[in-house]
Amino acid sequence: MMRIMKVLCPRCKRETEYSRGNPSRPFCSERCNLIDLGQWVDGAYAIPVADASELGSSGPDDERIESAETPRLSPTDPGKLH
């Protein structure tokens, strides 16, 4: 007999099944999944990246990485980049 694993939803902390029967796993619902995705899109979450100077590399990609700017969507006007 297979046991179904229970986890806490990362968004609302409600206990939910972590199984194939829950297409939104590890979230409890599509709503919590979309709220979390929206936070990534808005920049509320970020993955830390080491500065190129900290890496000690002087490869050909360094200049491109340092000069690249990522356009961000305005929180007040989602169609406007700033």
mmCIF file of the C-alpha atoms, coordinates in Angstrom:
data_MODEL
# 
_entry.id   MODEL 
# 
loop_
_atom_site.group_PDB 
_atom_site.id 
_atom_site.type_symbol 
_atom_site.label_atom_id 
_atom_site.label_alt_id 
_atom_site.label_comp_id 
_atom_site.label_asym_id 
_atom_site.label_entity_id 
_atom_site.label_seq_id 
_atom_site.pdbx_PDB_ins_code 
_atom_site.Cartn_x 
_atom_site.Cartn_y 
_atom_site.Cartn_z 
_atom_site.occupancy 
_atom_site.B_iso_or_equiv 
_atom_site.pdbx_formal_charge 
_atom_site.auth_seq_id 
_atom_site.auth_comp_id 
_atom_site.auth_asym_id 
_atom_site.auth_atom_id 
_atom_site.pdbx_PDB_model_num 
ATOM 1  C CA . MET A 1 1  ? 0.000  0.000  0.000   1.00 0.00 ? 1  MET A CA 1 
ATOM 2  C CA . MET A 1 2  ? 1.373  3.361  -1.050  1.00 0.00 ? 2  MET A CA 1 
ATOM 3  C CA . ARG A 1 3  ? 1.211  6.277  1.374   1.00 0.00 ? 3  ARG A CA 1 
ATOM 4  C CA . ILE A 1 4  ? 0.340  9.716  0.048   1.00 0.00 ? 4  ILE A CA 1 
ATOM 5  C CA . MET A 1 5  ? 2.804  12.359 1.154   1.00 0.00 ? 5  MET A CA 1 
ATOM 6  C CA . LYS A 1 6  ? 1.343  15.470 2.770   1.00 0.00 ? 6  LYS A CA 1 
ATOM 7  C CA . VAL A 1 7  ? 3.177  18.809 2.536   1.00 0.00 ? 7  VAL A CA 1 
ATOM 8  C CA . LEU A 1 8  ? 2.421  22.390 3.494   1.00 0.00 ? 8  LEU A CA 1 
ATOM 9  C CA . CYS A 1 9  ? 1.543  24.682 0.616   1.00 0.00 ? 9  CYS A CA 1 
ATOM 10 C CA . PRO A 1 10 ? 4.450  27.137 0.253   1.00 0.00 ? 10 PRO A CA 1 
ATOM 11 C CA . ARG A 1 11 ? 1.974  29.996 -0.212  1.00 0.00 ? 11 ARG A CA 1 
ATOM 12 C CA . CYS A 1 12 ? -0.864 29.551 2.306   1.00 0.00 ? 12 CYS A CA 1 
ATOM 13 C CA . LYS A 1 13 ? 0.630  26.804 4.529   1.00 0.00 ? 13 LYS A CA 1 
ATOM 14 C CA . ARG A 1 14 ? -2.448 24.595 4.132   1.00 0.00 ? 14 ARG A CA 1 
ATOM 15 C CA . GLU A 1 15 ? -1.724 20.859 4.250   1.00 0.00 ? 15 GLU A CA 1 
ATOM 16 C CA . THR A 1 16 ? -2.032 19.326 0.796   1.00 0.00 ? 16 THR A CA 1 
ATOM 17 C CA . GLU A 1 17 ? -1.276 16.071 -0.994  1.00 0.00 ? 17 GLU A CA 1 
ATOM 18 C CA . TYR A 1 18 ? 1.967  15.848 -2.919  1.00 0.00 ? 18 TYR A CA 1 
ATOM 19 C CA . SER A 1 19 ? 0.802  13.368 -5.515  1.00 0.00 ? 19 SER A CA 1 
ATOM 20 C CA . ARG A 1 20 ? -0.065 13.032 -9.179  1.00 0.00 ? 20 ARG A CA 1 
ATOM 21 C CA . GLY A 1 21 ? -3.638 13.744 -8.153  1.00 0.00 ? 21 GLY A CA 1 
ATOM 22 C CA . ASN A 1 22 ? -2.652 17.328 -7.332  1.00 0.00 ? 22 ASN A CA 1 
ATOM 23 C CA . PRO A 1 23 ? -1.549 19.031 -10.584 1.00 0.00 ? 23 PRO A CA 1 
ATOM 24 C CA . SER A 1 24 ? -0.598 22.203 -8.655  1.00 0.00 ? 24 SER A CA 1 
ATOM 25 C CA . ARG A 1 25 ? 1.870  20.437 -6.346  1.00 0.00 ? 25 ARG A CA 1 
ATOM 26 C CA . PRO A 1 26 ? 3.605  21.531 -4.190  1.00 0.00 ? 26 PRO A CA 1 
ATOM 27 C CA . PHE A 1 27 ? 0.869  24.176 -3.945  1.00 0.00 ? 27 PHE A CA 1 
ATOM 28 C CA . CYS A 1 28 ? -2.609 23.352 -2.693  1.00 0.00 ? 28 CYS A CA 1 
ATOM 29 C CA . SER A 1 29 ? -4.364 24.967 -5.655  1.00 0.00 ? 29 SER A CA 1 
ATOM 30 C CA . GLU A 1 30 ? -3.862 26.677 -8.986  1.00 0.00 ? 30 GLU A CA 1 
ATOM 31 C CA . ARG A 1 31 ? -4.606 29.971 -7.222  1.00 0.00 ? 31 ARG A CA 1 
ATOM 32 C CA . CYS A 1 32 ? -1.649 29.619 -4.835  1.00 0.00 ? 32 CYS A CA 1 
ATOM 33 C CA . ASN A 1 33 ? 0.527  28.477 -7.738  1.00 0.00 ? 33 ASN A CA 1 
ATOM 34 C CA . LEU A 1 34 ? -0.366 31.584 -9.793  1.00 0.00 ? 34 LEU A CA 1 
ATOM 35 C CA . ILE A 1 35 ? 0.132  33.960 -6.850  1.00 0.00 ? 35 ILE A CA 1 
ATOM 36 C CA . ASP A 1 36 ? 3.625  32.536 -6.360  1.00 0.00 ? 36 ASP A CA 1 
ATOM 37 C CA . LEU A 1 37 ? 4.379  32.792 -10.085 1.00 0.00 ? 37 LEU A CA 1 
ATOM 38 C CA . GLY A 1 38 ? 3.220  36.426 -10.036 1.00 0.00 ? 38 GLY A CA 1 
ATOM 39 C CA . GLN A 1 39 ? 5.673  37.186 -7.242  1.00 0.00 ? 39 GLN A CA 1 
ATOM 40 C CA . TRP A 1 40 ? 8.532  35.798 -9.347  1.00 0.00 ? 40 TRP A CA 1 
ATOM 41 C CA . VAL A 1 41 ? 7.399  37.888 -12.311 1.00 0.00 ? 41 VAL A CA 1 
ATOM 42 C CA . ASP A 1 42 ? 7.128  41.049 -10.172 1.00 0.00 ? 42 ASP A CA 1 
ATOM 43 C CA . GLY A 1 43 ? 10.663 40.522 -8.869  1.00 0.00 ? 43 GLY A CA 1 
ATOM 44 C CA . ALA A 1 44 ? 9.638  39.815 -5.286  1.00 0.00 ? 44 ALA A CA 1 
ATOM 45 C CA . TYR A 1 45 ? 11.823 36.709 -5.432  1.00 0.00 ? 45 TYR A CA 1 
ATOM 46 C CA . ALA A 1 46 ? 15.294 36.682 -6.901  1.00 0.00 ? 46 ALA A CA 1 
ATOM 47 C CA . ILE A 1 47 ? 18.041 34.133 -7.252  1.00 0.00 ? 47 ILE A CA 1 
ATOM 48 C CA . PRO A 1 48 ? 21.313 35.622 -5.981  1.00 0.00 ? 48 PRO A CA 1 
ATOM 49 C CA . VAL A 1 49 ? 24.007 35.858 -8.639  1.00 0.00 ? 49 VAL A CA 1 
ATOM 50 C CA . ALA A 1 50 ? 27.698 36.362 -8.005  1.00 0.00 ? 50 ALA A CA 1 
ATOM 51 C CA . ASP A 1 51 ? 29.143 39.567 -9.441  1.00 0.00 ? 51 ASP A CA 1 
ATOM 52 C CA . ALA A 1 52 ? 31.454 38.890 -12.414 1.00 0.00 ? 52 ALA A CA 1 
ATOM 53 C CA . SER A 1 53 ? 34.341 40.574 -10.553 1.00 0.00 ? 53 SER A CA 1 
ATOM 54 C CA . GLU A 1 54 ? 33.885 38.155 -7.652  1.00 0.00 ? 54 GLU A CA 1 
ATOM 55 C CA . LEU A 1 55 ? 34.239 35.175 -9.976  1.00 0.00 ? 55 LEU A CA 1 
ATOM 56 C CA . GLY A 1 56 ? 37.747 36.219 -10.987 1.00 0.00 ? 56 GLY A CA 1 
ATOM 57 C CA . SER A 1 57 ? 37.057 35.344 -14.609 1.00 0.00 ? 57 SER A CA 1 
ATOM 58 C CA . SER A 1 58 ? 38.001 37.594 -17.465 1.00 0.00 ? 58 SER A CA 1 
ATOM 59 C CA . GLY A 1 59 ? 36.432 35.545 -20.225 1.00 0.00 ? 59 GLY A CA 1 
ATOM 60 C CA . PRO A 1 60 ? 34.770 36.976 -23.341 1.00 0.00 ? 60 PRO A CA 1 
ATOM 61 C CA . ASP A 1 61 ? 31.290 36.826 -21.782 1.00 0.00 ? 61 ASP A CA 1 
ATOM 62 C CA . ASP A 1 62 ? 32.171 39.107 -18.832 1.00 0.00 ? 62 ASP A CA 1 
ATOM 63 C CA . GLU A 1 63 ? 31.640 42.341 -20.760 1.00 0.00 ? 63 GLU A CA 1 
ATOM 64 C CA . ARG A 1 64 ? 28.301 41.147 -22.133 1.00 0.00 ? 64 ARG A CA 1 
ATOM 65 C CA . ILE A 1 65 ? 27.096 40.095 -18.666 1.00 0.00 ? 65 ILE A CA 1 
ATOM 66 C CA . GLU A 1 66 ? 28.126 43.338 -16.992 1.00 0.00 ? 66 GLU A CA 1 
ATOM 67 C CA . SER A 1 67 ? 26.548 45.534 -19.675 1.00 0.00 ? 67 SER A CA 1 
ATOM 68 C CA . ALA A 1 68 ? 23.280 43.607 -20.016 1.00 0.00 ? 68 ALA A CA 1 
ATOM 69 C CA . GLU A 1 69 ? 20.250 45.252 -18.458 1.00 0.00 ? 69 GLU A CA 1 
ATOM 70 C CA . THR A 1 70 ? 17.106 43.284 -17.860 1.00 0.00 ? 70 THR A CA 1 
ATOM 71 C CA . PRO A 1 71 ? 13.969 45.313 -18.593 1.00 0.00 ? 71 PRO A CA 1 
ATOM 72 C CA . ARG A 1 72 ? 11.434 45.217 -15.784 1.00 0.00 ? 72 ARG A CA 1 
ATOM 73 C CA . LEU A 1 73 ? 7.699  45.678 -15.992 1.00 0.00 ? 73 LEU A CA 1 
ATOM 74 C CA . SER A 1 74 ? 6.252  48.625 -14.143 1.00 0.00 ? 74 SER A CA 1 
ATOM 75 C CA . PRO A 1 75 ? 4.056  47.465 -11.214 1.00 0.00 ? 75 PRO A CA 1 
ATOM 76 C CA . THR A 1 76 ? 1.548  50.261 -11.947 1.00 0.00 ? 76 THR A CA 1 
ATOM 77 C CA . ASP A 1 77 ? 1.435  49.747 -15.734 1.00 0.00 ? 77 ASP A CA 1 
ATOM 78 C CA . PRO A 1 78 ? 2.073  46.090 -16.603 1.00 0.00 ? 78 PRO A CA 1 
ATOM 79 C CA . GLY A 1 79 ? 2.504  46.918 -20.315 1.00 0.00 ? 79 GLY A CA 1 
ATOM 80 C CA . LYS A 1 80 ? 5.197  49.527 -19.681 1.00 0.00 ? 80 LYS A CA 1 
ATOM 81 C CA . LEU A 1 81 ? 8.865  48.644 -19.323 1.00 0.00 ? 81 LEU A CA 1 
ATOM 82 C CA . HIS A 1 82 ? 11.179 50.737 -17.171 1.00 0.00 ? 82 HIS A CA 1 
# 
